[in-house]
Amino acid sequence: MQYYYQPQQNFLYQQYPLPTPEELHAQEYKRGLRKTVNGLGGLLLAFFGLEFLLVIILEVILMITGNSDDLFEMNVLYMLESGLISTLIFFVAGLIYCLIKKVDMGAIFPFKKVGGVMLYRLCVIGISISLMSNYVVDLLNNSLGLFGIENNGGTFDTADNPDVLMYFLVVAIIPAFVEEFAFRGVVMGMLRPYSEGLAILVSSITFALMHGNFVQMPFTFCVGLVLGYIDIISGSLLPSIIVHFLNNGLSVLYDVLTSYGLLSETSAYLWFGAVYVGTGILAFIAAYRIIKEKDSRFFDLKDGDAVMPFKQKMKTALTSPTLICFAVLMVITSLVEMISGMG
């Protein structure tokens, strides 16, 4: 340890330790991580604020033109808000943020070539876990309905929607790209140099909070972990985009078949139950083959620079002011959603 001496009265000296180069590097590293997470938290707050603003503008325009009531009845307004606005917010704002930060787009949005066998295994495991999470969420929502609490999380009735293609576009196709772009791309990509585990955890937490629904949050967090993990392992966003699309697409298919009377609720439940079981079996086989082959790619998460322990990295990230503000805002949104459902 190096020291310098500061002269005091009567030529007495008091020792003050200077930080070592390692300590200075750790402090600089911590500031860099905090700055990165604060930037991402600010981006998420901007997502929320811009979405709120654009929703108001859209509704005012429709009210002025006199089309608001008809569109509300057909759920078209909700689809415009969900599809158009989420595309503008998540994609455009995220892209602008990356351009301002002058990041390497190839590192933030990797699309490396993934082998067919590996892609299949990752996707079947991902979709199985996603479907199981959806099943649990539906079960909890139905249970809440017994107590008079509606917790639909912004869903709408397909029977009142004349445009199934728009419904499919808004619910299945657009989120698969823009949400993966935002959370597995921007958020996770910016944090990967610090730690791949940290990147997966923070992107999963923010992905869960973004849904603004207490019932969905625990399960979207788990799904986020899986989607982040399979992207890290494959070095590509393609697996999570495919899983996200299939998961949402099956939900749309279920709604369409039951709402238009093509299948009864009981028949649809049995058919989709068979799909859940089938994907679960395929996922089990895929996981077994992965473990048996001991492919190191599936079990190797890099911790980035070992300047700071992983726990300290997590503490630094999760105590960032803008991230805390985003979390509080989404918790309040969830409370409002729950209270309105009770009404």
Residue pairs with C-beta under 8 A, 6 or more apart in sequence:
1 17
1 18
1 20
2 17
2 18
2 20
3 15
3 16
3 17
3 18
4 16
4 18
5 13
5 14
5 15
5 16
6 13
6 14
6 16
7 13
8 14
19 27
25 307
26 307
26 308
29 305
29 307
29 308
30 308
30 312
30 316
33 194
33 308
33 313
33 316
33 317
34 316
34 317
34 320
36 190
36 191
36 194
37 191
37 202
37 316
37 317
37 320
37 322
37 323
38 320
38 321
38 322
38 323
39 97
39 101
39 190
39 322
40 186
40 187
40 190
40 191
40 202
40 206
40 322
40 323
41 320
41 321
41 322
41 323
41 324
41 325
41 326
42 322
43 93
43 94
43 97
43 186
44 187
44 206
44 210
44 322
44 323
44 326
45 322
45 325
45 326
45 329
46 93
47 89
47 90
47 93
47 182
47 210
48 326
48 329
48 330
50 88
50 89
50 93
51 85
51 86
51 89
54 85
54 88
54 89
55 81
55 85
58 77
58 80
58 81
58 84
58 85
59 68
59 77
62 68
62 71
62 77
68 77
71 77
71 80
73 160
74 160
74 161
74 162
75 156
75 157
75 160
75 161
76 161
76 163
76 166
78 154
78 156
79 156
79 161
79 163
79 166
79 167
79 170
82 154
82 170
82 171
82 174
83 166
83 169
83 170
83 174
86 174
86 175
86 178
86 179
87 174
87 178
90 178
90 179
90 181
90 182
91 177
91 178
91 181
91 182
94 181
94 182
94 185
94 186
97 186
98 105
98 108
98 186
101 190
103 189
103 190
107 189
107 192
108 185
108 186
108 189
108 190
109 181
109 185
109 189
109 237
110 189
110 231
110 235
110 236
110 237
111 236
111 237
111 238
112 234
112 235
112 236
113 236
114 122
114 234
114 235
114 236
114 238
114 239
118 234
118 297
119 234
119 238
119 239
119 242
120 286
121 286
121 287
121 289
121 290
122 230
122 233
122 234
122 239
123 230
123 239
123 242
123 243
123 246
124 279
124 282
124 283
124 286
125 226
125 230
125 283
125 286
125 287
126 226
126 227
126 230
126 239
126 240
126 242
126 243
127 243
127 246
127 247
127 279
127 283
128 276
128 279
128 280
128 282
128 283
129 222
129 223
129 226
129 283
130 223
130 226
130 243
130 244
130 246
130 247
131 247
131 250
131 275
131 276
131 279
131 280
132 276
132 280
133 219
133 220
133 222
133 223
134 219
134 247
134 251
135 276
136 219
137 215
137 216
137 219
140 151
140 215
141 151
141 152
141 215
144 150
144 151
144 215
144 341
145 151
148 342
149 338
149 341
149 342
150 341
150 342
151 213
151 214
151 215
151 337
151 338
151 341
152 341
153 211
153 212
153 213
153 215
153 216
153 337
157 259
158 164
158 167
158 255
158 256
158 259
158 260
159 259
159 260
161 167
164 256
167 252
167 255
167 256
168 249
168 252
171 248
171 251
171 252
172 245
172 248
172 249
172 251
172 252
173 245
175 244
175 248
176 241
176 242
176 244
176 245
176 248
177 241
179 207
179 244
180 227
180 237
180 240
180 241
180 244
181 237
183 203
183 206
183 207
183 210
183 224
183 228
184 203
184 227
184 228
184 231
184 237
184 240
185 237
187 199
187 202
187 203
187 206
187 207
188 199
188 200
188 202
188 203
188 228
188 231
188 232
189 199
190 199
191 198
191 199
191 202
191 203
191 317
192 199
192 232
192 304
193 304
193 305
194 304
194 305
194 313
195 301
195 302
195 303
195 304
195 310
195 313
196 232
196 301
196 302
196 303
196 304
197 301
197 303
197 310
198 304
198 310
198 313
198 314
198 317
199 228
199 232
200 224
200 225
200 228
200 229
200 232
200 301
201 225
201 314
202 317
202 318
202 323
203 224
203 228
204 221
204 222
204 224
204 225
204 228
205 221
205 224
205 318
205 327
206 323
206 326
207 220
207 221
207 223
207 224
208 216
208 217
208 218
208 220
208 221
208 224
209 217
209 326
209 327
209 330
209 331
210 330
211 217
211 220
212 330
212 333
212 334
212 337
213 334
213 337
214 334
214 337
214 338
217 334
223 247
226 243
227 239
227 240
227 243
227 244
228 240
230 239
230 240
230 243
231 237
231 239
231 240
232 301
233 297
233 298
250 272
250 275
254 268
254 272
256 262
257 263
257 268
258 264
258 265
258 268
263 271
290 298
303 310
308 316
317 323
318 324
